[in-house]
Structures are given as C-alpha cells and as structure tokens.
Amino acid sequence: MGKLIWLMGPSGSGKDSLLAELRQQEPAQLLVAHRYITRAANAGNEN
C-alpha cells in the first residue's frame, strides 16, 4: 500500500523545491495532487 504525505508550510519555505527534487528522483512512484486554494482571491495574499 502507498503512503499519503501532506506537505504544508508557509510561503517561501521550499515546498515546491522539495516536490521538484522528489519528482526527479522517483517520478514513477510519486503522484502529486493538485493544489486548491480555498480562501478568497482578494485576501491580500498570492493565489
């Protein structure tokens, strides 16, 4: 059975860099779910 890992952290903490590295090392074994942003678009943060 596979493993489910939640990758969370503040903006700029390296989440995308970590995912990019994992995709290079184990592309066939890694499935990344699409990100969904649930806050309002005008909340003053990046989307």
ABEGO torsion letter per residue (X at the ends): XBBBBBBBEBBGAGAAAAAAAAAAABAAABBBBBBBBABBAAAGBBX
